[in-house]
């Protein structure tokens, strides 16, 4: 076992297994997010390649269990691949977010600034703990969330803002 740790070839094999697992798990993480968003075709393609890479990686480990570096490479690749997949998915920013913005005094100003920037805003009058508040609902593509949040913060730094992922069903205004 000590011999395998000192062997450069053993390190290369373990590094290869690590790279395969990073690729496998990155694809898997993104695939699951596409499944949740109902993107069947992309989920199928990613699932195909993810499982192909998995079979190659696991067979490389199982064919040489006496090298502990392979097992460590496999485990480290799994963990790293999850994080890489999350980062990759954040960069893709596929999907839609529904923001709910609650402001006791600046709701109309926030709505005006958001509309000026091209966002569709639905305004609701509501009653909060301390009286009347304005609740704004805005649906945006995930790629636009930074711009939207900047506008909200500039218009009312004390606004209460929540966000959740949504799947559009039909109709309505979506910023082009």
Beta strands, then each sheet from edge to edge (+ up, - down):
strand 1: 96-103
strand 2: 122-128
strand 3: 131-141
strand 4: 160-166
sheet 1: 2+ 3- 1+ 4-
end
